């Protein structure tokens, strides 16, 4: 202010008295400035120079709002020297002028007194003699003093003592920086703040004059302090560094407490720092220039620069400079600085990341696209030119759909609309065609991502990564065409396979049906003791021819099944001696007729009980034994079982027949192949027996071969891995008395009279009663009318066939629906047999049947109480019982019951989970078969096959098998309940 006043007056330095008066007047109103100027005029005689006094009055007046009196006085003194001033004073001392001056002075004094009393600000003036010269009405009110006390011209000490005794004096505020006392002669000015008991704030400004006097103003600043307190509270709780830098020397610098967190300085320390120590040297010239440029017209400026931390490093701040009350004595600079070090580091990292990603986008072969929600393209990576022929600049601000093939646009729009309403983070992928600049189509695989506002979640646009997949789509198109061709070929092959199967089934049925009559009636004829030798010989030749024809049919069917991969092994524990004896017994009659002996030799090193597929092993042995009998006219045939060096079991059939030359042995084990044509003409056969044997042995993981010399016989052998059953031998059970066959009532459903008479003749000779139904419908009526122990059901009949009739029977209530049904048919293919079992049939006998086989089946299924089935093969069960003992057998029965309950529950048999159903059936088939539950084991294997076929080609078999399996499950659980106590 002193400087501003000197510059403002333009006549050299201003005296300290004038400067003090001017500063005092800064807090007063313009009216007080006029009165102060008049007051100073009255003491003209006491001053050494009239010019000085007049300058003082002018300065005070102009500093306090430019009062008219100050302006006039300044105009009077402007550009005037001492002579002009002397002339004015000489005129004033003229007697006439003196009188008028006295009158004017009296009027002015009166106006001054009235004006002082009207002021809202207290004023106290102390003379050089330390007496109080002036105290206006407002000062007396604020200090609770009387006019009489002031009229007595008290000393300033008495004045202060009286003020302290006043209840309004209050206490000094804590933030008062200076205290003025009579003993402190060095302090020329101060600003003090007192808090009165009634809650008011009193500001006391004191100035010492050169002559030893004082001027004081007393101002009620309660409202201003409240406002300041509010702003101070905001500043002191803000995280930004807020500071106030006044332009007047008497103004107080304010620094908010956040200086500690932003720059590490205490507020008082920071306030004392010069600008050069607060700002980074590199930023100082720019910041200083930005502050200097602040004006009343442009009072605000935002700057980003570095400030020095107390620890020595620099922090980046964003500072807002605000110039307030520009051009007034209260002009000040407010600075609000925010620490942006972390933000700048994040911005730098973001710029670096953007640079890296842009580099990647520009180097990758994929197209990176940024688009608005309406599809307007905002960014494309350079790869777009290599894929579409367009430069990125050409496509910017165009719609993405302009490049999409018209046939694909609708689908692309739907995909992007779905992405727009999908949950955040949803991924999608689509493939469509884009048009190249040259006109051809380009396939693009696009993976769009929806950009969202991190705060509101509102969609902002899309980022796409597009890849050229034109070559891949072409390859896929070729693969699709190849798959179609393959599928067509597969369908054609399946149709051919079905046609072959249908042909084989039809051929087998048509051949087996008459063979059934030929062989059946031949057996009956040979039972007649009245035949002559010639007649018996002729009948035997008929039987041999029929048997040979049946072997041909069986071989063809077996080989067809093996080549189709539909042969499944059924490993189970079996007795080795029983296997060899059974095979020899089957071919015994042929050997006896030719006068040949069969010698069986079993090495003691081979376990008595083995695990394997007994039926398939028997089939292989029968093929080798039949070949040996066919080509041997004299001598002996030896069946030897030994342990091979590799640990496998080796079966060898040695004959003394014609032998085979070494150069012709390579033709063996091939289908429809024999050593030469003369063999077929002389001995017959199809050449399938050894080929079937080879397939079965390889299916078991074994090997087969031949050792032979022409004219010296042959040895056909095979070796397979058959693990030992692992149980000790049991003592032979006591010999049971021979069981007599009980007569049974049997229903035969058969449409051919020839077959009716044959079956009736065989069964009635065994003591059974046989009733005949001509078709399936008659069979269903008969079962509902009469109780039967067994139903023999043909399959192909006019009207209702045997499968449909069986389903109807199984739907009947009570014992009628539980009567055993055995398929007696020329349909013998595995798929056909599985369908019979699925329909509810309990067993199957193929035509032509052997008399012993039919009688054994009748005995097996009628051995229990009338109308009850036999779910357990007693022979197998008793063998296992003897090997395991009662305790282990009981545990196995409990385990089997638990497995049946878990794997074959109604929930599991709903057919919804084919993979699980197939696995459960596979696991249960083996467990049930080992304990003799043959029916349950067979149905489980049928279910496993049906599940596999259902996956590839759904059919009606599954539901039928599941129905039959439920019945077999219940029967098996009931049988386990009966067997458990005995175990």
Order of alpha helices (4+ residues) and beta strands (2+ residues): alpha-alpha-alpha-alpha-alpha-alpha-alpha-beta-beta-alpha-alpha-alpha-beta-beta-beta-beta-alpha-beta-beta-alpha-alpha-alpha-alpha-beta-beta-beta-alpha-beta-beta-alpha-alpha-alpha-beta-beta-beta-beta-alpha-alpha-beta-alpha-alpha-beta-beta-alpha-beta-beta-alpha-alpha-beta-beta-beta-alpha-beta-alpha-beta-alpha-beta-alpha-beta-alpha-alpha-alpha-alpha-alpha-alpha
